[in-house]
Amino acid sequence: MHFIDEAAITVRAGDGGRGCSSFRREKFVPRGGPDGGNGGNGGSVLLKVSPHLSTLLDFRYKRIFKAKRGQHGMGKKMHGKNASDLVIPVPPGTLVYDDETGVLLADLTKPEATLVAASGGRGGRGNAVFVSSIRQAPDRADPGKPGGERRLRLSLKLIANIGLVGLPNAGKSTLLSRISRARPKIADYPFTTLSPVLGVVLHRDEEFVVADLPGLIEGAHLGAGLGHRFLKHAERTEGLVHVLDASHPPEKIAEAFRIVHDEMERFRPAIARRPTLLAFNKTDLTGARESGEKARALLNFPEGDAYYISAATGRGIQALLDGLLKLRKTRASDAG
């Protein structure tokens, strides 16, 4: 399945039905009283969060959404039927912008959260409504009001508790596949992960969502590499795990951390300030743990927030997961 996190769509609500101008027909009464019914209301277009979606892929193939118009009014005071609303499902984390003004209309994160993207037109009034003591036989009837129309820009920011960040080929995908049932594509070359992948982790009877976020390179905040396609998905996380390839010399490992941290800082400082754990990966290789320990010292990173793991063999994974639970609890107590 392709991961699509940007889309532009046009939504058109239904017009209101026409009111009816009609007169009662009875034997020996050529022009009876007015009995025209009202037109029905047009359907509105709604965007509604569906927990079963995780991408905006459907909007690649369909970009115009139209609700139906209301039924026209009829004689014998029969009112037109209101049209049903058109409900468009979107994934949790969808930001909805007015494409013309750029104004943010809604941030749809919670299950069943709904936005009225375009309101249906009101049905016109039939001539029976206009009867008065002065006008006993009005022939006036209103046309239905037009439905609203809008061009929208949709932008998806994944909702994950923890984000895995790091340079390409640091081992994020292997780590996610180790701690969850997610099965991202894994290979020994940069940019294997071209889109975020979510995995549900169950550890010590607690469940949380971890996102494997595509690797960064220098200039990502300007759009280089996968650029903004990665960075925006880190904005909703409670904390980050910075995965580092410990098979390199300590100076190179420390530089890898600084590149990613600086890119996040330039894109959105709040992301760089997220609670962060370091996961020095590939410590099953000779000398890798020692390189990781020296790199931690170079970075002056707290020793208690650094973990030495092997995503390939499982070494150190349980300790890292315990660290994630601790991070989440600390974050929750700070928020409370």
DRENDREN-21891 format. One record per residue (C-alpha): chain; residue in three letters; x, z, y. Coordinates in steps of 0.2 Angstrom, whole numbers, always signed. Each point is the difference from the previous one (the first is absolute). Layout:
<atoms>
+-----+------+-------+-------+-------+
: mol : type :     x :     z :     y :
+-----+------+-------+-------+-------+
:   A :  Ala :     X :     Z :     Y :
...
+-----+------+-------+-------+-------+
</atoms>
This chain:
<atoms>
+-----+------+-------+-------+-------+
: mol : type :     x :     z :     y :
+-----+------+-------+-------+-------+
:   A :  Met :    +0 :    +0 :    +0 :
:   A :  His :    +7 :    -4 :   +17 :
:   A :  Phe :    +1 :   +14 :   +13 :
:   A :  Ile :    -8 :    -6 :   +16 :
:   A :  Asp :    +0 :   +13 :   +15 :
:   A :  Glu :    -5 :   -11 :   +15 :
:   A :  Ala :   -16 :   -11 :    +2 :
:   A :  Ala :   -10 :    -7 :   +14 :
:   A :  Ile :   -19 :    -3 :    -3 :
:   A :  Thr :   -15 :    -4 :   +10 :
:   A :  Val :   -16 :   +10 :    -3 :
:   A :  Arg :   -18 :    -7 :    +6 :
:   A :  Ala :   -15 :   +11 :    -1 :
:   A :  Gly :   -17 :    -7 :    -3 :
:   A :  Asp :   -12 :    -5 :   +14 :
:   A :  Gly :   -16 :    +8 :    +2 :
:   A :  Gly :   -16 :    -9 :    -6 :
:   A :  Arg :   -12 :    -8 :   +12 :
:   A :  Gly :   -15 :   +10 :    +5 :
:   A :  Cys :   -16 :   -10 :    -4 :
:   A :  Ser :   -14 :    -6 :   +12 :
:   A :  Ser :   -16 :    +0 :   -10 :
:   A :  Phe :   -18 :    +3 :    +2 :
:   A :  Arg :   -13 :    +6 :   -13 :
:   A :  Arg :   -11 :   -14 :    -7 :
:   A :  Glu :   -17 :    +5 :    -4 :
:   A :  Lys :   -16 :   -10 :    -3 :
:   A :  Phe :    -9 :    -2 :   +17 :
:   A :  Val :   +15 :    +7 :    +9 :
:   A :  Pro :   +11 :   -15 :    +5 :
:   A :  Arg :   +13 :   +11 :    +8 :
:   A :  Gly :    +0 :   +18 :    -6 :
:   A :  Gly :   +12 :   +14 :    +4 :
:   A :  Pro :   +19 :    -2 :    +0 :
:   A :  Asp :    +7 :    +4 :   -17 :
:   A :  Gly :   +18 :    -6 :    +1 :
:   A :  Gly :   +13 :   +11 :    -9 :
:   A :  Asn :   +17 :    +5 :    +5 :
:   A :  Gly :   +16 :    -8 :    -6 :
:   A :  Gly :   +12 :   +10 :   -12 :
:   A :  Asn :   +17 :    +6 :    +6 :
:   A :  Gly :   +15 :   -10 :    -5 :
:   A :  Gly :   +12 :    +8 :   -12 :
:   A :  Ser :   +16 :    +9 :    +7 :
:   A :  Val :   +17 :    -3 :    -7 :
:   A :  Leu :    +9 :   +16 :    -6 :
:   A :  Leu :   +17 :    +4 :    -6 :
:   A :  Lys :    +0 :   +14 :   -14 :
:   A :  Val :   +15 :    +8 :    -9 :
:   A :  Ser :    +1 :    -3 :   -18 :
:   A :  Pro :   +12 :   +10 :   -10 :
:   A :  His :    +1 :   -14 :   -13 :
:   A :  Leu :   +10 :   -11 :   +12 :
:   A :  Ser :   +18 :    +1 :    +5 :
:   A :  Thr :    +3 :   -16 :    +9 :
:   A :  Leu :    -8 :   -12 :   +12 :
:   A :  Leu :    +2 :   -15 :   -12 :
:   A :  Asp :   -18 :    -5 :    +0 :
:   A :  Phe :    +1 :    -4 :   +18 :
:   A :  Arg :   +12 :   -14 :    -3 :
:   A :  Tyr :   -13 :   -10 :    -8 :
:   A :  Lys :   -15 :    +4 :   +10 :
:   A :  Arg :    +1 :    +3 :   +19 :
:   A :  Ile :   -17 :    -2 :    +7 :
:   A :  Phe :   -14 :   +12 :    -5 :
:   A :  Lys :   -18 :    -3 :    +6 :
:   A :  Ala :   -15 :   +12 :    -2 :
:   A :  Lys :   -17 :    -7 :    -2 :
:   A :  Arg :   -13 :    -2 :   +14 :
:   A :  Gly :   -16 :   +10 :    +0 :
:   A :  Gln :   -16 :    -8 :    -6 :
:   A :  His :   -12 :    -7 :   +13 :
:   A :  Gly :   -16 :    +8 :    +4 :
:   A :  Met :   -16 :    -6 :    -6 :
:   A :  Gly :   -19 :    +0 :    +3 :
:   A :  Lys :   -11 :   +14 :    -5 :
:   A :  Lys :   +12 :   +12 :    +8 :
:   A :  Met :   +12 :    -3 :   -14 :
:   A :  His :   +17 :    +5 :    +5 :
:   A :  Gly :   +16 :    -9 :    -5 :
:   A :  Lys :   +11 :    +9 :   -13 :
:   A :  Asn :   +16 :    +7 :    +7 :
:   A :  Ala :   +16 :    -8 :    -7 :
:   A :  Ser :   +12 :   +10 :   -11 :
:   A :  Asp :   +16 :    +5 :    +7 :
:   A :  Leu :   +16 :    -9 :    -6 :
:   A :  Val :   +12 :   +13 :    -7 :
:   A :  Ile :   +18 :    -5 :    -1 :
:   A :  Pro :   +11 :   +11 :   -11 :
:   A :  Val :   +18 :    +4 :    +7 :
:   A :  Pro :   +14 :   +11 :    -8 :
:   A :  Pro :    +3 :   +17 :    +6 :
:   A :  Gly :   +12 :    +0 :   +15 :
:   A :  Thr :    -7 :   -15 :    +9 :
:   A :  Leu :    +3 :    -1 :   +18 :
:   A :  Val :   -13 :   -11 :    +9 :
:   A :  Tyr :    +4 :    -8 :   +17 :
:   A :  Asp :   -10 :   -11 :   +11 :
:   A :  Asp :   +11 :   -16 :    -1 :
:   A :  Glu :    -4 :    -6 :   +18 :
:   A :  Thr :    +3 :   +17 :    +9 :
:   A :  Gly :   +12 :    +8 :   -12 :
:   A :  Val :   -10 :   +16 :    +1 :
:   A :  Leu :    +0 :   +11 :   -16 :
:   A :  Leu :   -18 :    +2 :    -6 :
:   A :  Ala :    +2 :   +11 :   -15 :
:   A :  Asp :   +13 :    +7 :   -12 :
:   A :  Leu :    -9 :    +0 :   -16 :
:   A :  Thr :    +8 :   +13 :   -12 :
:   A :  Lys :   -13 :   +10 :    -8 :
:   A :  Pro :   -11 :    -5 :   -15 :
:   A :  Glu :   -16 :    -8 :    +6 :
:   A :  Ala :    +5 :    -1 :   +18 :
:   A :  Thr :    -9 :   -13 :    +9 :
:   A :  Leu :    +1 :   -11 :   +16 :
:   A :  Val :   -14 :   -10 :    +7 :
:   A :  Ala :   +11 :   -15 :    +4 :
:   A :  Ala :   -15 :   -11 :    +7 :
:   A :  Ser :   -18 :    +6 :    +4 :
:   A :  Gly :   -15 :   -10 :    -6 :
:   A :  Gly :   -11 :    -7 :   +13 :
:   A :  Arg :   -17 :    +8 :    +4 :
:   A :  Gly :   -15 :    -9 :    -6 :
:   A :  Gly :   -12 :    -8 :   +13 :
:   A :  Arg :   -17 :    +8 :    +4 :
:   A :  Gly :   -16 :    -9 :    -5 :
:   A :  Asn :   -14 :    -3 :   +12 :
:   A :  Ala :   -10 :   +14 :    -8 :
:   A :  Val :   +12 :   +12 :    +9 :
:   A :  Phe :    -4 :    -6 :   +17 :
:   A :  Val :   -19 :    +3 :    +0 :
:   A :  Ser :    -6 :   +11 :   +15 :
:   A :  Ser :   -16 :    +3 :   +10 :
:   A :  Ile :    +5 :   -14 :   +11 :
:   A :  Arg :    +6 :   -12 :   -13 :
:   A :  Gln :   -11 :    -1 :   -15 :
:   A :  Ala :    +6 :   -16 :    -7 :
:   A :  Pro :   +19 :    -2 :    +4 :
:   A :  Asp :    +9 :   -14 :    -8 :
:   A :  Arg :   +17 :    +7 :    +4 :
:   A :  Ala :   +13 :    +3 :   -14 :
:   A :  Asp :   +18 :    +4 :    +1 :
:   A :  Pro :   +14 :    -9 :    -8 :
:   A :  Gly :   +12 :   +10 :   -11 :
:   A :  Lys :   +16 :    +7 :    +8 :
:   A :  Pro :   +16 :    -8 :    -6 :
:   A :  Gly :   +11 :   +10 :   -12 :
:   A :  Gly :   +17 :    +5 :    +6 :
:   A :  Glu :   +16 :   -10 :    -4 :
:   A :  Arg :   +18 :    +6 :    -1 :
:   A :  Arg :   +17 :    -5 :    -5 :
:   A :  Leu :    +9 :   +14 :    -9 :
:   A :  Arg :   +18 :    +4 :    -5 :
:   A :  Leu :    +2 :   +11 :   -15 :
:   A :  Ser :   +16 :    +9 :    -3 :
:   A :  Leu :    +3 :   +10 :   -16 :
:   A :  Lys :   +11 :   +16 :    +0 :
:   A :  Leu :    +1 :    +7 :   -17 :
:   A :  Ile :    -5 :   +18 :    -3 :
:   A :  Ala :   +13 :    +9 :   -10 :
:   A :  Asn :    +6 :   +18 :    +0 :
:   A :  Ile :   +18 :    -5 :    -3 :
:   A :  Gly :   +10 :   -15 :    +5 :
:   A :  Leu :   +16 :    -6 :    -9 :
:   A :  Val :   +12 :    -8 :   +13 :
:   A :  Gly :   +17 :    -7 :    -2 :
:   A :  Leu :   +10 :   -16 :    +1 :
:   A :  Pro :    -4 :   -14 :   -12 :
:   A :  Asn :    +6 :    +3 :   -18 :
:   A :  Ala :    +1 :   +19 :    +2 :
:   A :  Gly :   -11 :    +3 :   -15 :
:   A :  Lys :   -17 :    +4 :    +8 :
:   A :  Ser :   -10 :   -10 :   -12 :
:   A :  Thr :    +9 :    +7 :   -15 :
:   A :  Leu :    -3 :   +17 :    +7 :
:   A :  Leu :   -19 :    -3 :    +3 :
:   A :  Ser :    -2 :    -7 :   -18 :
:   A :  Arg :    +9 :   +16 :    -6 :
:   A :  Ile :   -12 :   +12 :    +8 :
:   A :  Ser :   -16 :    -9 :    -1 :
:   A :  Arg :   -10 :   -13 :    -9 :
:   A :  Ala :    +4 :   -13 :   +13 :
:   A :  Arg :    +9 :   -15 :    -7 :
:   A :  Pro :    +9 :    -9 :   +15 :
:   A :  Lys :   +11 :   -15 :    -3 :
:   A :  Ile :   +18 :    +6 :    -3 :
:   A :  Ala :   +16 :   -10 :    +0 :
:   A :  Asp :   +18 :    +2 :    +5 :
:   A :  Tyr :    -1 :   -10 :   +17 :
:   A :  Pro :    -6 :    +4 :   +17 :
:   A :  Phe :   -18 :    -2 :    +6 :
:   A :  Thr :    -7 :    +1 :   -18 :
:   A :  Thr :   -14 :   +10 :    +8 :
:   A :  Leu :    -8 :   -12 :   +13 :
:   A :  Ser :   -16 :   +11 :    +3 :
:   A :  Pro :    -4 :   +18 :    -1 :
:   A :  Val :    -5 :    +7 :   -17 :
:   A :  Leu :   -10 :   +16 :    -3 :
:   A :  Gly :    +2 :   +12 :   -14 :
:   A :  Val :   -10 :   +16 :    -4 :
:   A :  Val :   +11 :   +14 :    -5 :
:   A :  Leu :    -6 :   +15 :   -10 :
:   A :  His :   +13 :   +15 :    +0 :
:   A :  Arg :    -4 :   +18 :    -4 :
:   A :  Asp :   -19 :    -3 :    +0 :
:   A :  Glu :    +1 :    -8 :   +18 :
:   A :  Glu :    -4 :   -18 :    +3 :
:   A :  Phe :    +7 :   -10 :   +15 :
:   A :  Val :    +3 :   -18 :    +5 :
:   A :  Val :   +18 :    -7 :    +2 :
:   A :  Ala :    +3 :   -17 :    +8 :
:   A :  Asp :   +15 :   -11 :    -4 :
:   A :  Leu :    +3 :    -8 :   +17 :
:   A :  Pro :   +11 :   -16 :    +2 :
:   A :  Gly :   +18 :    +2 :    +4 :
:   A :  Leu :    +6 :    +0 :   +18 :
:   A :  Ile :   +15 :    -9 :    +8 :
:   A :  Glu :    +7 :    +1 :   +17 :
:   A :  Gly :   -12 :    -7 :   +13 :
:   A :  Ala :   -15 :    +4 :   -10 :
:   A :  His :    -9 :    +8 :   +15 :
:   A :  Leu :    +2 :   -18 :    +8 :
:   A :  Gly :    -8 :    -8 :   -15 :
:   A :  Ala :   +16 :    -4 :   -10 :
:   A :  Gly :    -1 :    +0 :   -19 :
:   A :  Leu :   -17 :    +7 :    -4 :
:   A :  Gly :    +0 :    +9 :   +17 :
:   A :  His :   -17 :    +6 :    +6 :
:   A :  Arg :    -8 :    -5 :   -17 :
:   A :  Phe :    +9 :   +16 :    -6 :
:   A :  Leu :    +1 :   +12 :   +14 :
:   A :  Lys :   -18 :    +1 :    +4 :
:   A :  His :    -4 :    +6 :   -17 :
:   A :  Ala :   +11 :   +16 :    +2 :
:   A :  Glu :   -11 :    +6 :   +15 :
:   A :  Arg :   -13 :    +9 :   -10 :
:   A :  Thr :   +12 :    +9 :   -12 :
:   A :  Glu :    +2 :   +19 :    -1 :
:   A :  Gly :   +18 :    -2 :    -4 :
:   A :  Leu :   +14 :   -12 :    -6 :
:   A :  Val :   +12 :    -1 :   -14 :
:   A :  His :   +15 :   -10 :    +6 :
:   A :  Val :    +8 :    -8 :   -16 :
:   A :  Leu :   +18 :    -3 :    +1 :
:   A :  Asp :   +11 :   -10 :   -12 :
:   A :  Ala :   +14 :   +13 :    -4 :
:   A :  Ser :   +11 :   -12 :    -9 :
:   A :  His :    +8 :    -5 :   +16 :
:   A :  Pro :   +13 :    +9 :   +10 :
:   A :  Pro :    -6 :   +15 :   +10 :
:   A :  Glu :    +2 :    -9 :   +17 :
:   A :  Lys :   -10 :   -15 :    -6 :
:   A :  Ile :   -14 :   +12 :    -6 :
:   A :  Ala :    +0 :    +9 :   +16 :
:   A :  Glu :    -1 :   -16 :   +10 :
:   A :  Ala :   -15 :    -6 :   -11 :
:   A :  Phe :    -9 :   +15 :    +5 :
:   A :  Arg :    +3 :    -2 :   +18 :
:   A :  Ile :    -5 :   -18 :    +0 :
:   A :  Val :   -17 :    +4 :    -7 :
:   A :  His :    -2 :   +16 :   +11 :
:   A :  Asp :    +4 :   -10 :   +16 :
:   A :  Glu :   -12 :   -14 :    -4 :
:   A :  Met :   -14 :   +13 :    -2 :
:   A :  Glu :    +5 :    +8 :   +16 :
:   A :  Arg :    -1 :   -16 :   +10 :
:   A :  Phe :   -16 :    -5 :    -8 :
:   A :  Arg :    -9 :   +16 :    +2 :
:   A :  Pro :    +9 :   +17 :    +3 :
:   A :  Ala :   -13 :   +10 :    -9 :
:   A :  Ile :    +3 :    -9 :   -16 :
:   A :  Ala :   +19 :    +5 :    +1 :
:   A :  Arg :    -5 :   +18 :    +3 :
:   A :  Arg :   -11 :    +1 :   -16 :
:   A :  Pro :    +7 :   +14 :   -13 :
:   A :  Thr :   +13 :    -9 :   -10 :
:   A :  Leu :    +8 :    +3 :   -17 :
:   A :  Leu :   +16 :   -10 :    -5 :
:   A :  Ala :    +0 :    -7 :   -18 :
:   A :  Phe :   +18 :    -5 :    -5 :
:   A :  Asn :    -4 :   -13 :   -14 :
:   A :  Lys :   +10 :    -7 :   -14 :
:   A :  Thr :   +10 :   +16 :    -3 :
:   A :  Asp :    +1 :    -4 :   -18 :
:   A :  Leu :   +14 :   -11 :    +5 :
:   A :  Thr :   +18 :    +7 :    +1 :
:   A :  Gly :    +4 :    +8 :   +16 :
:   A :  Ala :   -17 :    -3 :    +8 :
:   A :  Arg :    -5 :   +18 :    +1 :
:   A :  Glu :   +16 :    +5 :    +9 :
:   A :  Ser :    -2 :   -15 :   +12 :
:   A :  Gly :   -18 :    +6 :    +4 :
:   A :  Glu :    +6 :   +18 :    +3 :
:   A :  Lys :   +13 :    -6 :   +12 :
:   A :  Ala :   -12 :   -12 :    +9 :
:   A :  Arg :   -12 :   +15 :    +2 :
:   A :  Ala :   +14 :   +10 :    +8 :
:   A :  Leu :    +4 :   -15 :   +12 :
:   A :  Leu :   -19 :    -1 :    +5 :
:   A :  Asn :    +0 :   +19 :    +2 :
:   A :  Phe :   -17 :    +0 :    -9 :
:   A :  Pro :    -7 :   +16 :    -7 :
:   A :  Glu :    +7 :    +3 :   -18 :
:   A :  Gly :   -17 :    +6 :    -6 :
:   A :  Asp :    -9 :   -16 :    +5 :
:   A :  Ala :   +13 :   -11 :    -9 :
:   A :  Tyr :    -3 :    -5 :   -19 :
:   A :  Tyr :   +11 :    -9 :   -12 :
:   A :  Ile :    -9 :   -11 :   -11 :
:   A :  Ser :    +0 :   -15 :   -12 :
:   A :  Ala :   -16 :   -10 :    +1 :
:   A :  Ala :    +6 :   -10 :   -15 :
:   A :  Thr :    +3 :   +15 :   -12 :
:   A :  Gly :   -12 :   +13 :    +8 :
:   A :  Arg :   +14 :   +12 :    +5 :
:   A :  Gly :    -5 :   +12 :   +14 :
:   A :  Ile :   -18 :    -7 :    +1 :
:   A :  Gln :    -9 :   +16 :    -3 :
:   A :  Ala :   +10 :    +9 :   +13 :
:   A :  Leu :    -4 :   -14 :   +13 :
:   A :  Leu :   -18 :    +2 :    -5 :
:   A :  Asp :    +0 :   +18 :    +3 :
:   A :  Gly :    +8 :    -3 :   +17 :
:   A :  Leu :   -14 :   -12 :    +4 :
:   A :  Leu :   -13 :   +13 :    -4 :
:   A :  Lys :    +9 :   +13 :   +11 :
:   A :  Leu :    +1 :   -13 :   +14 :
:   A :  Arg :   -19 :    -3 :    -1 :
:   A :  Lys :    -4 :   +18 :    +0 :
:   A :  Thr :   +12 :    +3 :   +15 :
:   A :  Arg :    -8 :   -14 :    +9 :
:   A :  Ala :   -18 :    +6 :    -4 :
:   A :  Ser :    +4 :   +18 :    +7 :
:   A :  Asp :    +8 :    -7 :   +16 :
:   A :  Ala :   -16 :   -11 :    +3 :
:   A :  Gly :   -11 :   +15 :    -4 :
+-----+------+-------+-------+-------+
</atoms>
